[in-house]
Structures are given as structure tokens and as C-alpha cells.
Amino acid sequence: MMIRLNQRGEGKLGCAMGLLVLVAAVFIAYKMIPIKVKATEFRDAVFDQSRSAGRASTDSIRKALVDKAGQLRLPVRNEDIRIERRHDYIIVEVEYTVPVEFPGFVYQWKFRHKAENPVF
């Protein structure tokens, strides 16, 4: 039986560090993926509202977007929505920040959705 004296004993430490990184990545994904999915659904609502702008007033578009944000539990207020009508097109822009809480700090995730469509 041969004993190797120059073996490095970092196998357990490397595995523990890898496992720690994996757990941190899963935790971050657990916190952020649902917010990203909601923000994407809200972005789709912004585009839908801008497409139907010919049939809706500015106030009804704003109300529909605030209601949709409330359903998705996104912190969007009337002041966060900018609607600009021009002769033949409309611009709907929404900017908001979602606080994401992590142990020890809160990350302020900023979103900006902008849709520009012709009005028929």
C-alpha cells in the first residue's frame, strides 16, 4: 500500500463552496424570476393598451394599466404612467421600481416600458 504525502485536501471545501454558490443562485432566482414574469406580463398590457388607443381615452388607458399592475402586485401609480397623444400615434410609457428584499439589503429593480403605436 502506497501513501501519497502530497495530496491536496481541498475536495470537501471546494464542494461546500460550490454548494453555497448554487444555493445563493437558487435563492436569487426564487426572488427575482416571479417579478420578471409579472413585469413582462405588465409590459404586454402596456403594448395592448397602446394598440387600442383609438377606442380609449387617456384616463381609461391609465386606469386599465393601474388596475393591471394592482392585479400583478406591481407598485405602479398614476404618476408613473405617461401618455402622449400626437396627431396619428400614441406613446405610452411606464416607469416604476420594485423593491426586492434580500437578507441585509433591498435591491431597487427599475423597469421602463414604452410603447408607441399609430392611432386609427
Residue, then its C-alpha position, 0 to 999 in steps of 0.5 A: m500500500m502506497i501513501r501519497l504525502n502530497q495530496r491536496g485536501e481541498g475536495k470537501l471545501g471546494c464542494a461546500m463552496g460550490l454548494l453555497v454558490l448554487v444555493a445563493a443562485v437558487f435563492i436569487a432566482y426564487k426572488m427575482i424570476p416571479i417579478k420578471v414574469k409579472a413585469t413582462e406580463f405588465r409590459d404586454a398590457v402596456f403594448d395592448q393598451s397602446r394598440s387600442a388607443g383609438r377606442a380609449s381615452t387617456d384616463s381609461i388607458r391609465k386606469a386599465l394599466v393601474d388596475k393591471a399592475g394592482q392585479l400583478r402586485l406591481p407598485v405602479r401609480n398614476e404618476d408613473i404612467r405617461i401618455e402622449r397623444r400626437h396627431d396619428y400615434i400614441i406613446v405610452e410609457v411606464e416607469y416604476t421600481v420594485p423593491v426586492e428584499f434580500p437578507g441585509f439589503v433591498y435591491q431597487w429593480k427599475f423597469r421602463h416600458k414604452a410603447e408607441n403605436p399609430v392611432f386609427 
